[in-house]
Amino acid sequence: MEDRGLEPPQETSGNTGVAAKRGAESGAVGGGSAPDDPELAAVVDAWPTLPEGVKGDIVAMVKGARDD
C-alpha cells in the first residue's frame, strides 16, 4: 500500500474527546432546561429579541449586584 498522508493510529489511548456529562457545571440555563423562577424565565425567553444596549444594562446590573 502506498503512503497517502496522515493515517489514523491503529490503537487509541481510549480518550474519545467526548465528555460523558453534558451542560455547564455552573448550572447555567440552556440545553432545554428552563429556570424555575417565572421572572427569570421571562428574561431568558425575551433575551434573543432584546436590543444589545438593554442586554448590556442587564448584565451590568447583575455584575454590580454581585459586587455588593
TORTIBA-655920 format. One record per atom (N, C-alpha, C): residue in one letter; chain; x, y, z; atom name. Coordinates in nm, 3 decimals, always signed. Example, Ala and Ser with C-alpha at 12.3 -4.5 7.8 and 13.67 -1.06 7.14 Angstrom:
// residues 2
REC res chain       X       Y       Z atom
REC   A     A  +1.319  -0.569  +0.780    N
REC   A     A  +1.230  -0.450  +0.780   CA
REC   A     A  +1.320  -0.330  +0.780    C
REC   S     A  +1.285  -0.225  +0.708    N
REC   S     A  +1.367  -0.106  +0.714   CA
REC   S     A  +1.290  +0.003  +0.787    C
//
This chain:
// residues 68
REC res chain       X       Y       Z atom
REC   M     A  +0.085  -0.117  +0.000    N
REC   M     A  +0.000  +0.000  +0.000   CA
REC   M     A  +0.090  +0.123  +0.000    C
REC   E     A  +0.056  +0.223  -0.079    N
REC   E     A  +0.137  +0.343  -0.087   CA
REC   E     A  +0.096  +0.444  +0.020    C
REC   D     A  +0.188  +0.533  +0.057    N
REC   D     A  +0.160  +0.639  +0.154   CA
REC   D     A  +0.074  +0.746  +0.090    C
REC   R     A  -0.033  +0.785  +0.159    N
REC   R     A  -0.123  +0.888  +0.106   CA
REC   R     A  -0.141  +1.004  +0.206    C
REC   G     A  -0.061  +1.014  +0.306    N
REC   G     A  -0.075  +1.122  +0.403   CA
REC   G     A  -0.092  +1.067  +0.543    C
REC   L     A  -0.154  +1.145  +0.626    N
REC   L     A  -0.171  +1.105  +0.765   CA
REC   L     A  -0.271  +0.992  +0.776    C
REC   E     A  -0.233  +0.894  +0.849    N
REC   E     A  -0.320  +0.779  +0.874   CA
REC   E     A  -0.358  +0.778  +1.021    C
REC   P     A  -0.482  +0.743  +1.055    N
REC   P     A  -0.518  +0.734  +1.197   CA
REC   P     A  -0.441  +0.619  +1.262    C
REC   P     A  -0.406  +0.636  +1.388    N
REC   P     A  -0.332  +0.529  +1.456   CA
REC   P     A  -0.419  +0.403  +1.467    C
REC   Q     A  -0.353  +0.288  +1.467    N
REC   Q     A  -0.425  +0.162  +1.479   CA
REC   Q     A  -0.478  +0.142  +1.620    C
REC   E     A  -0.410  +0.198  +1.720    N
REC   E     A  -0.454  +0.187  +1.858   CA
REC   E     A  -0.481  +0.327  +1.911    C
REC   T     A  -0.581  +0.340  +1.995    N
REC   T     A  -0.611  +0.469  +2.056   CA
REC   T     A  -0.582  +0.465  +2.205    C
REC   S     A  -0.574  +0.584  +2.264    N
REC   S     A  -0.550  +0.593  +2.408   CA
REC   S     A  -0.676  +0.565  +2.488    C
REC   G     A  -0.789  +0.554  +2.418    N
REC   G     A  -0.916  +0.533  +2.487   CA
REC   G     A  -0.988  +0.663  +2.513    C
REC   N     A  -0.921  +0.775  +2.495    N
REC   N     A  -0.983  +0.905  +2.515   CA
REC   N     A  -1.050  +0.947  +2.385    C
REC   T     A  -1.181  +0.952  +2.385    N
REC   T     A  -1.253  +0.988  +2.264   CA
REC   T     A  -1.270  +1.138  +2.249    C
REC   G     A  -1.242  +1.216  +2.354    N
REC   G     A  -1.257  +1.359  +2.349   CA
REC   G     A  -1.401  +1.405  +2.369    C
REC   V     A  -1.491  +1.315  +2.398    N
REC   V     A  -1.631  +1.349  +2.420   CA
REC   V     A  -1.663  +1.331  +2.567    C
REC   A     A  -1.709  +1.438  +2.628    N
REC   A     A  -1.742  +1.431  +2.770   CA
REC   A     A  -1.868  +1.349  +2.791    C
REC   A     A  -1.868  +1.270  +2.895    N
REC   A     A  -1.986  +1.189  +2.926   CA
REC   A     A  -2.097  +1.275  +2.982    C
REC   K     A  -2.061  +1.384  +3.048    N
REC   K     A  -2.158  +1.472  +3.110   CA
REC   K     A  -2.177  +1.594  +3.021    C
REC   R     A  -2.301  +1.634  +2.998    N
REC   R     A  -2.329  +1.747  +2.912   CA
REC   R     A  -2.378  +1.865  +2.994    C
REC   G     A  -2.363  +1.984  +2.940    N
REC   G     A  -2.412  +2.104  +3.005   CA
REC   G     A  -2.307  +2.166  +3.095    C
REC   A     A  -2.330  +2.288  +3.135    N
REC   A     A  -2.236  +2.361  +3.219   CA
REC   A     A  -2.246  +2.313  +3.363    C
REC   E     A  -2.132  +2.301  +3.427    N
REC   E     A  -2.131  +2.260  +3.566   CA
REC   E     A  -2.180  +2.372  +3.657    C
REC   S     A  -2.180  +2.495  +3.606    N
REC   S     A  -2.219  +2.608  +3.689   CA
REC   S     A  -2.370  +2.618  +3.708    C
REC   G     A  -2.445  +2.534  +3.639    N
REC   G     A  -2.590  +2.540  +3.649   CA
REC   G     A  -2.649  +2.641  +3.552    C
REC   A     A  -2.572  +2.676  +3.449    N
REC   A     A  -2.620  +2.774  +3.352   CA
REC   A     A  -2.746  +2.723  +3.283    C
REC   V     A  -2.833  +2.815  +3.249    N
REC   V     A  -2.957  +2.781  +3.181   CA
REC   V     A  -2.927  +2.753  +3.035    C
REC   G     A  -2.985  +2.651  +2.982    N
REC   G     A  -2.965  +2.618  +2.842   CA
REC   G     A  -2.983  +2.471  +2.820    C
REC   G     A  -2.972  +2.430  +2.696    N
REC   G     A  -2.984  +2.289  +2.665   CA
REC   G     A  -3.119  +2.232  +2.697    C
REC   G     A  -3.223  +2.314  +2.691    N
REC   G     A  -3.357  +2.263  +2.714   CA
REC   G     A  -3.407  +2.276  +2.856    C
REC   S     A  -3.322  +2.319  +2.949    N
REC   S     A  -3.370  +2.335  +3.085   CA
REC   S     A  -3.423  +2.476  +3.104    C
REC   A     A  -3.534  +2.489  +3.170    N
REC   A     A  -3.596  +2.620  +3.193   CA
REC   A     A  -3.576  +2.660  +3.338    C
REC   P     A  -3.561  +2.791  +3.364    N
REC   P     A  -3.547  +2.835  +3.502   CA
REC   P     A  -3.676  +2.812  +3.580    C
REC   D     A  -3.662  +2.789  +3.711    N
REC   D     A  -3.777  +2.768  +3.797   CA
REC   D     A  -3.850  +2.898  +3.827    C
REC   D     A  -3.778  +3.009  +3.824    N
REC   D     A  -3.835  +3.140  +3.856   CA
REC   D     A  -3.905  +3.197  +3.732    C
REC   P     A  -4.035  +3.227  +3.741    N
REC   P     A  -4.108  +3.276  +3.623   CA
REC   P     A  -4.054  +3.410  +3.571    C
REC   E     A  -4.004  +3.496  +3.660    N
REC   E     A  -3.948  +3.623  +3.615   CA
REC   E     A  -3.819  +3.601  +3.537    C
REC   L     A  -3.735  +3.510  +3.586    N
REC   L     A  -3.612  +3.477  +3.514   CA
REC   L     A  -3.645  +3.410  +3.381    C
REC   A     A  -3.745  +3.324  +3.381    N
REC   A     A  -3.787  +3.259  +3.257   CA
REC   A     A  -3.830  +3.362  +3.153    C
REC   A     A  -3.897  +3.469  +3.197    N
REC   A     A  -3.940  +3.575  +3.105   CA
REC   A     A  -3.820  +3.647  +3.045    C
REC   V     A  -3.718  +3.671  +3.127    N
REC   V     A  -3.596  +3.736  +3.077   CA
REC   V     A  -3.525  +3.645  +2.977    C
REC   V     A  -3.512  +3.518  +3.012    N
REC   V     A  -3.445  +3.422  +2.924   CA
REC   V     A  -3.521  +3.410  +2.792    C
REC   D     A  -3.652  +3.408  +2.798    N
REC   D     A  -3.734  +3.396  +2.678   CA
REC   D     A  -3.720  +3.520  +2.589    C
REC   A     A  -3.713  +3.638  +2.649    N
REC   A     A  -3.705  +3.763  +2.573   CA
REC   A     A  -3.564  +3.795  +2.525    C
REC   W     A  -3.462  +3.736  +2.586    N
REC   W     A  -3.323  +3.772  +2.560   CA
REC   W     A  -3.286  +3.783  +2.411    C
REC   P     A  -3.320  +3.687  +2.326    N
REC   P     A  -3.279  +3.696  +2.185   CA
REC   P     A  -3.335  +3.819  +2.113    C
REC   T     A  -3.445  +3.874  +2.160    N
REC   T     A  -3.507  +3.987  +2.090   CA
REC   T     A  -3.475  +4.122  +2.154    C
REC   L     A  -3.404  +4.122  +2.266    N
REC   L     A  -3.371  +4.247  +2.333   CA
REC   L     A  -3.261  +4.322  +2.257    C
REC   P     A  -3.270  +4.455  +2.254    N
REC   P     A  -3.162  +4.533  +2.193   CA
REC   P     A  -3.031  +4.512  +2.270    C
REC   E     A  -2.919  +4.523  +2.200    N
REC   E     A  -2.789  +4.500  +2.264   CA
REC   E     A  -2.767  +4.591  +2.385    C
REC   G     A  -2.813  +4.715  +2.378    N
REC   G     A  -2.797  +4.808  +2.490   CA
REC   G     A  -2.870  +4.761  +2.614    C
REC   V     A  -2.989  +4.706  +2.596    N
REC   V     A  -3.067  +4.653  +2.709   CA
REC   V     A  -2.996  +4.531  +2.767    C
REC   K     A  -2.946  +4.443  +2.681    N
REC   K     A  -2.872  +4.326  +2.729   CA
REC   K     A  -2.752  +4.371  +2.812    C
REC   G     A  -2.681  +4.470  +2.761    N
REC   G     A  -2.564  +4.522  +2.833   CA
REC   G     A  -2.601  +4.579  +2.969    C
REC   D     A  -2.714  +4.651  +2.974    N
REC   D     A  -2.761  +4.707  +3.102   CA
REC   D     A  -2.794  +4.595  +3.201    C
REC   I     A  -2.860  +4.492  +3.154    N
REC   I     A  -2.896  +4.380  +3.243   CA
REC   I     A  -2.770  +4.312  +3.297    C
REC   V     A  -2.675  +4.286  +3.209    N
REC   V     A  -2.550  +4.221  +3.251   CA
REC   V     A  -2.478  +4.309  +3.352    C
REC   A     A  -2.473  +4.441  +3.328    N
REC   A     A  -2.406  +4.533  +3.420   CA
REC   A     A  -2.475  +4.533  +3.557    C
REC   M     A  -2.609  +4.529  +3.558    N
REC   M     A  -2.682  +4.525  +3.686   CA
REC   M     A  -2.651  +4.397  +3.762    C
REC   V     A  -2.646  +4.285  +3.692    N
REC   V     A  -2.616  +4.158  +3.758   CA
REC   V     A  -2.476  +4.160  +3.816    C
REC   K     A  -2.379  +4.205  +3.735    N
REC   K     A  -2.241  +4.212  +3.785   CA
REC   K     A  -2.230  +4.307  +3.903    C
REC   G     A  -2.300  +4.421  +3.895    N
REC   G     A  -2.298  +4.517  +4.005   CA
REC   G     A  -2.357  +4.460  +4.133    C
REC   A     A  -2.462  +4.383  +4.119    N
REC   A     A  -2.525  +4.322  +4.236   CA
REC   A     A  -2.436  +4.217  +4.300    C
REC   R     A  -2.355  +4.152  +4.221    N
REC   R     A  -2.264  +4.050  +4.276   CA
REC   R     A  -2.149  +4.112  +4.353    C
REC   D     A  -2.115  +4.235  +4.318    N
REC   D     A  -2.004  +4.305  +4.385   CA
REC   D     A  -2.043  +4.355  +4.522    C
REC   D     A  -2.172  +4.363  +4.550    N
REC   D     A  -2.220  +4.415  +4.680   CA
REC   D     A  -2.191  +4.320  +4.793    C
//
